[in-house]
Amino acid sequence: MTEGPNDLELRRRQFKVQMSTVNTRRQNAVCVRRACKRYGTKSNPYVILDGLNMTVPKGCIYGLLGASGCGKTTLLHCIVGRKRLNSGEIWVLGGRPGSKGSGVPGPRVGYMPQEVALYGEFTIRETLKYFGWISDMTTAQVEAKVEFFLNLLMLPDADRQVKNLSGGQQRRVSLAATLLHEPELLILDEPTAGVDPLIRTSIWNHLVEITKHGRTTVIITTHYIDETRQAHQIGLMRGGYFLAEESPERLISQFNAESLEDVFLKLSVIQNMGKRRRSSILQTVTDTIQVPSITAGAVNEAIAVDDEVGEISGEFGDSVSMTTRTGRVSIAPEPTAEIPPELPPEDEPERSFKDYLKVVKMNHMRALIWKNFLWMWRNIPVMIFIIGLPVGQAILFCWSIGHNPAGIRVSVVNNEIDYPKDMCNETLGCNSTRLSCVYMDFITKNYSMEVEYYDSELEARTTVEKGQSWAMMVVPHNFSQSLKSRLDNGRDVPDWDLVSSLISVYADKSNENIATFLTRDLLFGFIHFFSSFLTSCEIDPRIAGLPLRWEDPVYGYEEPNFTDFAAPGVVLTIIFFMAVALTSGAMLMERNEGILERSLVNGINGTEILFSHVITQFVVMLGQTIMVLLFTFVIFQLTQDGSWVLVFTLTILAGICGMCFGFVVSCVCDNERSATYMALGSFLPIVMLCGIIWPIEAMNDYLRLVSYVLPLTQATDSLRCVIARNWDINNPVVHNGFISLLIWIAVFLTISILVLKFKKG
């Protein structure tokens, strides 16, 4: 079907209107149209912005004023690209925030948040140097600006640390960091709060000066409404809506008011007239205010949007309740020009293939790495503690885990002696008449057991029941004779000699480890004792030995040590979770103090932040790893028969994996409490399932499958094979540990980058 002349003419007109609107938008510094930002749930909705329209011409000072909680800061976050709108559009400096080539977030915008958002340990000069380097300024350019801002903002010596400044001085340093690189668009969120009038005047004079030639545009919010009379245009907000957008003098003249505070009061009353139901306070205030007819007419056409408590409150005075349940309405006039529902995409600069390969910018990495190392240098006691903590944990492990228990008390009832008159003193020999005494003396000396003799079985059993000893042993009356009878008669030994040659043991097995050690010591102690007795009788001890011969082990030692078994998993766990704590703590500190958000607005991306922390934390982790391995395998001499290169490399990879997991924790969690819960919640499952406490082969079949894919399971098995079996990287068990860690590093880094990129309000 062909188009007729009328259709073609209609399309030409629509295209002209659309392109005219686009050009108008690009002539303005900021354009916000029908912006809607909502929080809350269906059952409890809370509207921040609704249907808001805003235009900021280039080269002007735009004062954004309103009560606390009306949505000013949220709107600013949307303008700089750190929050998304539910609906509507924002046009900043000729492009949409966040689009490629827009420079927003980036060097074209300067953002000063409400909080100070600075490192307290840095000096004023170092703070400005950091933000200057981010904006691709040279050190000489920054130094040239330092003296200027010291004089303009009446700051103290440039080498004074920020934490030693007053609250007002800190805010002025924050303002200097925003003005430093002379951006096209300045976003200042209450820059004059806590600043004395003289300096406030100096700040406003500077803002007026830099906007004279139209190169700089300023959007400013402030507690002091009347100081915005120097602004070219102001927007009054309340309850998520615009009350008015006009020049200060025109608003004062239009409402026949003495100050902008009076204008805001009158507009607030008009907004509250959107509902029929009004309290007596509202009626009284309304009757005393003369509302211009044009504004009253606009109110008649306004539509109430939500029900919430009407009030006139915030930075501009005491709270005055207007009504118990009144609607908020937008009384700012709608734009008269026809606005297309959607703007065409902005012109993006051509990008070469090399541009897509540039994941990070060198000036950003330089500033971030310098900042991280400087923070470490300014917190040497903290860094000593951070490096020394894993060493202390390794020392505690080596001192407390895997050693044989000492002082295990055993209650003995020896019926071969007349206790307490007859003491159990006997020497080992073929003619010994009380072999039980020799046996008790042997296990006491060689296995660090404490033997206590009792006259009756009741007394001995009572000590076990009361927890005073771990076992009771009862020796028959003719134990020695019966034992010799078994040796002399062989297969013809009488049954009563078989019974009388048995020592009865009643053990407390409530503690499995103690019971296991006790069983081992009594069993091996008797084998060694009886072998010595046979030797003294010139009898080959192999006659009474077990028909098993334990040769030299292929790997490990003849007497296994649990410390050697657990050491690989413990070392990796210490390095892994120390890296988690260090990295997540550093990231959360930056986020909670506002430094992370400010850096992102200045053009730093999530990849650069993560890589900078990887580099700086790697240095710390390197020191931790060297110290832990030194104390574990050199000073305490735990088993290490493998390659030191493989041991060191695998431990470093575990630490990097922990760092990446720490990034995930800090990106997902919004505060230290939830981050602590997440880190602690992951600690026990990883420790229990990686084979440190108990072999993986003994786990439930389904749980074993989960265990195999955890970060430290394959790595622990790999490290154990290296240090105990001297296997090299060609062995599948060894290189599987390396591959597993590399995969988890990639997974954690990807999750962190995606969360940083898309986690916006």
C-alpha positions, 0 to 999 in steps of 0.5 A, a space after each residue: 500500500 502506497 502512502 498518500 500526500 496527506 500521510 507523507 505530510 503528517 510524517 514530515 510534521 511529526 519528524 520536525 516536532 521530534 527533531 526540534 524537541 531533541 535539539 532543544 533537549 541537547 541545548 539544555 544541560 539536564 532534561 527530566 520528563 515524566 520521571 517516576 521513581 517508586 519504592 515499597 510494595 503493593 501493600 505498602 507503597 511509598 512514592 519518591 518521585 511521580 510525574 516530575 518534569 524538570 529542565 536545567 538550561 546550560 550555564 545556569 545555577 539551578 536550585 533544587 529545594 524541598 523538605 527532607 524526604 521529598 526526593 531531591 537526593 533520589 532525583 540527583 542519583 538518577 541524573 548522575 546515572 546511579 539510580 534508574 527510573 521506573 518510567 520517564 526519561 532523563 537527558 543529561 549533557 546531550 545523552 542518557 546517563 550511563 550511555 557510551 560516550 555520554 561522560 555521565 557518570 564520568 569526568 563531565 559531571 562533578 558530584 558532591 554527596 550529602 555525606 562527606 565521602 572522603 578518607 579521613 586518613 588522607 590529607 587535603 592535598 592527597 584527597 584532591 590528588 586522588 580525585 584529580 587523577 581520576 579526572 585525568 589531571 596531572 599532579 602539577 595541575 592538581 597542585 596548582 588548584 590546591 592553593 586556590 581552593 585553600 584560599 577560596 574555601 578558607 581551609 587550613 594547611 593542605 597537609 592536615 588529615 581530613 579526620 582532624 578537620 571540623 565538620 564544616 571544613 570536611 564539607 568544604 574539602 568535599 566541595 573542593 574535590 568536586 570543583 577540582 576538574 572543572 566539570 560541565 555539570 556540577 551536582 552539589 547536594 547541600 554543599 553549604 550545610 554547616 558552613 559559616 555565612 562568610 564562606 557560604 557567600 564566597 562559595 556562591 560567588 564562585 558558582 556565579 563566576 564559573 557559570 558566567 560564560 555558560 561552560 558550567 551548569 550547577 544543580 544545587 540543593 541547600 538547607 538555606 532557601 533564601 541563599 538560592 536567590 542568586 540562582 538563575 532558576 529554582 525548582 520547589 519539590 514536596 512529597 515527590 512532586 514539583 510545586 514550581 520551576 521558575 526564577 526566584 525573583 519571578 516566584 516572589 513577585 508572582 506570589 507577592 511574598 517577602 521571601 522564598 520561604 513564604 513562596 514555599 509555604 503558599 505552594 505547600 498549602 495549595 498542594 494540600 488543597 487537592 483533597 476535600 477533607 481538611 483540618 481546621 489548621 489547614 482551613 485557617 492557613 488557607 484563609 490567610 494566604 492570598 493565592 494568585 488566581 492562575 495558581 488556584 486554577 491550576 489546583 482545580 485541574 490537579 489530580 490527587 495521587 496518594 494519601 499521606 500526612 500533609 505537612 510543611 516541614 524540612 529544611 525551611 522551618 518547623 513542621 506544621 501539620 496540615 491535615 490528618 490524611 490529605 493528598 499530595 498533588 503536583 501543581 507545577 504546570 505541564 510542558 506545553 510543547 508536544 513531547 514524543 513518547 521516546 527520544 531517539 538514541 544519542 549520537 555515540 562516538 565511533 569505537 575501534 576494536 581496541 576500545 572494546 579491549 580497554 577494560 580499565 583506564 590507566 589513570 583510574 587504576 593509578 589513582 585507585 591503587 595509590 589510594 589503597 596503598 596509602 590507606 594501608 600505610 596510614 593504618 600500619 597497626 591495623 595492617 600489622 594485625 591483619 598480617 599477624 592474625 593468620 600467623 597467630 591462627 596457624 600457631 594455635 593450630 600447630 600447638 593445639 591440634 593433632 598432639 597426643 593427650 597427656 595425663 589421662 587418668 586410669 583407675 586400676 584394681 590390681 588383685 595381684 597385689 594387696 593394696 595399699 599395704 603391698 606396693 606394685 614394684 616389679 622389674 621386667 624379667 622372665 621370672 617376674 611374678 606380677 607382670 601386671 605391675 610391669 605392664 602398668 609401669 610400662 604404659 605409664 612411662 611410655 604413654 603418659 597415662 596416670 594410673 591410680 590404684 584402688 582397693 575395690 572395684 566400687 571405688 574405682 568405678 565411682 571415679 569413672 562415674 564422677 568423671 575423675 578418670 577415663 577408665 577402670 581396669 581390673 586385673 585378676 588374682 593370678 594374671 601372671 601365672 595364667 599369662 605364662 600358662 597360655 605361653 607354655 601350654 599353647 593349644 592345651 591351655 586350660 579355660 580358666 587360665 584363658 579367663 584369668 589372663 584377661 584384664 577387664 577395661 571399663 572405659 568412659 567413651 563419651 569423648 570419642 577422641 580420648 577413648 580412641 587414644 586410650 584404646 590405642 595406648 592400652 593395646 599397643 602398650 601391651 604388645 610392646 610390653 609382652 614383646 619385651 617380656 618374651 625377649 627377656 625369656 629368650 623367646 622370639 617375640 614374633 610367636 605372640 605377634 599379630 600375623 600382620 607386618 606393617 612395612 615402611 609406608 609408601 607415603 607419610 610416616 609409620 605413626 600418622 599425625 592428625 596435624 599433618 592430615 589437617 594442615 593443608 585444609 587449615 592453611 587454605 581455610 585461614 588464607 581464604 577466609 582472611 582474604 574474605 574478611 579483608 576484602 569485604 571489609 574494605 569494600 563495605 567501608 568505602 560504600 558506607 562512607 559514600 566513597 564508592 558511590 562518589 568514585 563510580 559517579 566520577 567515572 570509575 567502573 566496577 571492574 577497575 575497583 575490583 582489580 585495584 583491590 585485587 592488586 593491593 590486597 594481593 600484596 597483603 595476602 602475599 605477606 600472610 601466605 609467606 608467614 603462615 607457610 613459614 611457621 607451619 612447615 618450617 618452624 613447626 616442621 609439619 610434613 612438607 615433602 613436595 614442591 614449594 612452588 606448587 604449595 605457594 602457588 596453590 595457597 595464593 590462588 586460594 587467597 585470591 579466590 577468597 578475595 573474589 568471594 569477599 567482593 561478592 559478599 560486599 556487593 550483595 550485602 548492604 551493611 556489615 551485619 549482613 556481610 558478617 552473617 553471610 561470611 560466617 554462614 559460609 565458613 562452617 559448610 566449607 570447613 566441614 565439607 572440604 575434608 579437614 574434619 572428616 574424610 569426604 569418603 565417609 560423607 553422605 553420597 549426595 552431600 559428597 557431590 556438593 562437597 566436590 564443587 566447593 572452592 576448597 575441597 579439591 584444593 585441599 586434596 591437591 595440597 595434601 597430595 603435594 606435601 605428603 606424596 610429592 606429586 607434581 602438577 601432571 597428576 590429575 588430583 593436583 591440577 584439579 585443585 588448581 583448575 577448581 580455584 581458577 573456575 571459582 575465581 572467574 565465577 566470583 569476579 563475574 558475579 561481583 562485576 555484574 552486581 556492581 553494574 546492575 545493582 542500582 535503585 
